[in-house]
Amino acid sequence: MVVRIRLARHGIRNRPFYHIVVANARSKRDGKHIEKVGEFDPIPTRDRQKHIVWNQERIKYWLSVGAQPSDPVARLLAKVGGTYTSITKTMAENG
């Protein structure tokens, strides 16, 4: 089974909100997933910050067992600090 870390779209029309999920590569974009590892809101807030929260430990685990990040998720991980390991927030810190 090929596993990917990718974005699942939620929210309403013209106001997307994404869950960062680990899913089978053959499943639908918003279909069944194995685990939710984070959230991403691409619409900037008033202070021009985009909201991104994820569980660093679980992403490291899935990458270590061979899960491949999709292109958008790989770009998000790279923007945070250039590597997959430098992640600023975790879901555990936010409750």
C-alpha positions in Angstrom: 0.0 0.0 0.0 1.4 3.4 -1.0 0.9 6.0 1.6 0.9 9.8 1.1 0.8 12.8 3.3 -1.5 15.2 1.6 -4.1 17.9 2.0 -7.8 17.2 2.4 -10.0 20.2 1.5 -12.7 21.3 3.9 -14.6 24.6 4.5 -17.0 26.4 2.3 -16.9 27.7 -1.2 -14.2 30.5 -1.6 -13.0 29.8 1.9 -10.9 26.6 1.9 -9.5 25.0 5.0 -7.2 21.9 4.7 -6.5 19.0 7.0 -3.1 17.5 6.6 -3.7 13.7 6.4 -2.0 10.4 5.9 -3.9 8.4 3.3 -3.7 5.6 0.8 -2.5 7.1 -2.5 -5.5 5.6 -4.3 -8.2 7.0 -2.0 -10.2 10.2 -2.9 -8.9 13.6 -1.9 -11.5 14.1 0.8 -12.0 10.3 1.4 -11.0 8.0 4.1 -7.7 8.6 5.7 -5.4 6.8 8.1 -4.6 9.6 10.4 -5.0 13.4 10.6 -1.6 15.0 11.4 -2.4 18.7 11.0 -4.3 21.6 9.8 -3.6 24.4 7.3 -5.6 27.6 6.6 -4.3 29.3 3.5 -6.3 32.5 3.9 -4.1 35.1 5.8 -5.4 36.7 9.0 -5.4 40.4 9.6 -1.8 40.3 10.6 -0.9 38.5 7.3 -0.2 35.1 9.0 -1.3 31.8 7.6 -2.4 29.3 10.2 -0.6 26.0 10.1 -0.5 23.4 13.0 0.8 19.9 12.8 2.1 17.0 14.9 5.8 16.9 14.3 6.4 13.5 15.8 3.7 11.8 13.7 4.9 13.4 10.5 8.5 12.2 11.3 7.2 8.8 12.0 5.2 8.5 8.7 8.2 9.9 6.7 10.5 7.3 8.4 8.2 4.4 7.4 8.1 5.5 3.7 5.1 7.8 3.3 5.6 10.3 0.5 4.5 13.9 0.9 2.5 15.4 -1.9 4.0 18.4 -3.7 1.9 21.0 -1.7 2.7 19.4 1.6 6.4 19.1 0.7 6.4 22.9 0.0 4.8 23.6 3.3 7.3 21.5 5.2 10.2 23.2 3.3 8.9 26.7 4.0 8.9 26.2 7.7 12.6 25.8 7.9 14.1 24.1 4.9 13.8 20.5 6.3 11.0 18.3 7.4 12.3 18.2 10.9 12.1 21.9 11.7 8.5 22.4 12.6 7.4 25.3 14.8 4.2 24.1 16.4 2.7 20.8 17.2 -0.9 19.8 17.7 0.0 18.7 21.2 1.0 22.2 22.2 -2.4 23.6 21.1 -4.4 20.9 22.9 
